[in-house]
Amino acid sequence: MRYRFEREIRTPFSEAYTIFMGDRRIGRVDLHFSADSVYGNLWVIEDMTIEEIKELREEIDEELVMSADSMREDFVLHVHQGREVGVFTDTEDNLSFL
């Protein structure tokens, strides 16, 4: 396994993970489980290639989607590529990195 996934949150029908390659944070994935499909949003850093994104998608499917106890007919993943600006929270007055 090339990537490491750290769960941020889990609800009855969704999960969110920060994605690492070694010690480097390279993205985030949100997964939403419906009755017959899984839908996801993947955000990755700017310098990842299409081949690396495809490899990451396969690992997400194997490690996170197929290991969840849900049968699925399809896995739809929207991919966004860019840089993280930061995180806003109610407890902080300004933009911060958590």
C-alpha positions in Angstrom: 0.0 0.0 0.0 1.5 3.3 -1.1 -1.1 5.6 0.6 -2.2 5.9 4.2 -5.7 6.9 5.2 -6.6 8.5 8.5 -10.3 8.7 9.2 -11.6 12.1 10.2 -15.3 11.3 10.6 -17.7 8.5 10.2 -21.5 8.7 10.1 -24.0 5.9 9.3 -23.7 6.6 5.6 -20.5 8.5 5.0 -16.8 8.7 5.9 -14.0 11.3 5.4 -10.3 10.6 5.3 -7.1 12.5 5.1 -4.7 10.9 2.7 -0.9 10.6 3.3 2.0 9.4 1.2 4.7 8.8 3.8 4.5 11.9 6.1 3.2 14.2 3.4 -0.5 15.0 3.3 -1.6 14.7 -0.3 -5.4 14.9 -0.2 -8.7 14.1 1.3 -11.6 11.8 0.3 -15.2 11.9 1.3 -17.3 8.8 0.7 -21.1 8.6 0.7 -22.8 5.1 0.8 -26.2 4.7 -0.8 -28.2 1.5 -1.2 -26.4 0.3 -4.3 -23.6 2.8 -5.1 -20.8 4.7 -3.4 -20.2 8.3 -4.3 -17.0 10.2 -3.5 -15.2 13.5 -3.7 -11.4 13.3 -3.9 -9.2 16.3 -3.5 -5.5 15.9 -4.3 -2.4 18.1 -4.5 -1.5 19.9 -7.7 1.6 17.8 -8.7 -0.1 14.4 -8.8 -0.2 12.8 -12.3 -3.3 11.2 -13.8 -1.6 7.8 -13.3 -1.0 8.5 -9.6 -4.7 9.6 -9.2 -5.9 6.4 -10.9 -3.6 4.3 -8.6 -5.0 6.3 -5.6 -8.5 5.6 -6.7 -7.8 1.9 -6.8 -6.4 1.9 -3.3 -9.4 3.9 -2.1 -11.7 1.3 -3.6 -9.8 -1.6 -2.2 -9.0 -0.2 1.3 -12.1 1.9 2.1 -15.0 1.2 -0.2 -14.9 -2.6 -0.6 -13.9 -3.1 3.1 -17.1 -1.2 4.2 -19.9 -3.7 4.7 -21.9 -2.5 1.7 -22.5 -4.2 -1.6 -22.1 -1.8 -4.5 -22.8 -1.7 -8.1 -20.8 1.4 -8.9 -18.2 3.7 -7.3 -18.5 7.2 -8.7 -15.5 9.4 -7.7 -15.3 13.2 -8.5 -11.7 14.3 -8.5 -10.5 17.9 -7.7 -6.9 18.9 -8.0 -5.3 22.0 -6.6 -3.9 23.4 -3.4 -5.4 23.6 0.1 -6.0 27.1 1.3 -6.9 26.2 4.9 -9.7 25.3 7.2 -12.3 27.6 8.7 -13.8 26.7 12.1 -16.3 28.3 14.4 -13.7 28.3 17.2 -11.1 30.3 15.2 -11.3 34.0 14.2 -9.3 33.5 11.1 -8.1 31.0 8.5 -6.0 28.3 10.0 -4.6 24.9 9.2 -5.8 22.3 11.7 
